[in-house]
Amino acid sequence: MVSDIHEDEAFMKRRSAASERLNGQSGSRGGNREARHAWFEEVYRSAGEDPAAVPWADLAPKTALLDWLNEHPGHGRRAIDVACGLGDNAEALAAAGWQTTAFDFAKDAIVWARKRFAGSHVDYRVADLLDLPTEWAGAFDLVHECYTLQALNVAMREAAFASVARLVKPGGMLLVITRVQPDGAWGDGPPWPLLPAELAGFGDLGFLEEDVCEYDVARPGGRIIPHVRVQFRKK
């Protein structure tokens, strides 16, 4: 059983120091595509294989994903994990029987994921969400998007929604796990939690909403963060 990293004081102390350093760098608060990409690449490059230096690396798949997979085994169907980071969610998909591809544009993240899960059946690839391989269009029975869209500011957000949508085959599923905030709110991110109107926008991209699970995540310091898991079906 993996212990909760948030209860590891030494780990969290290193995480806090890394976050303070990273937040002072260009691209940490948004900016254009090049600046944001460079910042994410620097996160993995400068981590020195210490996951505490990657602010979003919890070293375990999301509980909301595991709960969903208990009811939705893959049976060999194709899935893709968007911006997979260090690979924990991708491995959970594969363990549930999904033939899984996972990608991230940060090469160091992919190298690290492959090293963490040596011998994995997941096909880890270096790819950019905003410039994906053409052969991936409409190729996947399940697209899993967790925390990626919320990390993008307005300049990249709309294009990213469309790119995620294009990955899903007709009749396939899109599973979105994200922080949420009320319509009209726009906090000081990142992350910038998604708005209900943004999630509803998948309807304009050819999707039907099938299931919604709202829940809260508790974080250190007494923070309670609203989340949602939404299952869509592509028409």
Stockholm file with secondary structure:
# STOCKHOLM 1.0

chainA/1-235         MVSDIHEDEAFMKRRSAASERLNGQSGSRGGNREARHAWFEEVYRSAGEDPAAVPWADLAPKTALLDWLNEHPGHGRRAIDVACGLGDNAEALAAAGWQTTAFDFAKDAIVWARKRFAGSHVDYRVADLLDLPTEWAGAFDLVHECYTLQALNVAMREAAFASVARLVKPGGMLLVITRVQPDGAWGDGPPWPLLPAELAGFGDLGFLEEDVCEYDVARPGGRIIPHVRVQFRKK
#=GR chainA/1-235 SS CCCCGGGCHHHHHHHHHHHHHHHTSTTTTCCSHHHHHHHHHHHHHHTTTCGGGSTTCCSSCCHHHHHHHHHCCCTTCEEEEETCTTSHHHHHHHHTTCEEEEEESCHHHHHHHHHHTTTCSSEEEECBTTBCCGGGTTCEEEEEEESSGGGSCHHHHHHHHHHHHHTEEEEEEEEEEEEBCCTTCCCSSSSCCBCHHHHHGGGGGTEEEEEEEEEEEEEGGGEEEEEEEEEEEEC
#=GC SS_cons         CCCCGGGCHHHHHHHHHHHHHHHTSTTTTCCSHHHHHHHHHHHHHHTTTCGGGSTTCCSSCCHHHHHHHHHCCCTTCEEEEETCTTSHHHHHHHHTTCEEEEEESCHHHHHHHHHHTTTCSSEEEECBTTBCCGGGTTCEEEEEEESSGGGSCHHHHHHHHHHHHHTEEEEEEEEEEEEBCCTTCCCSSSSCCBCHHHHHGGGGGTEEEEEEEEEEEEEGGGEEEEEEEEEEEEC
//
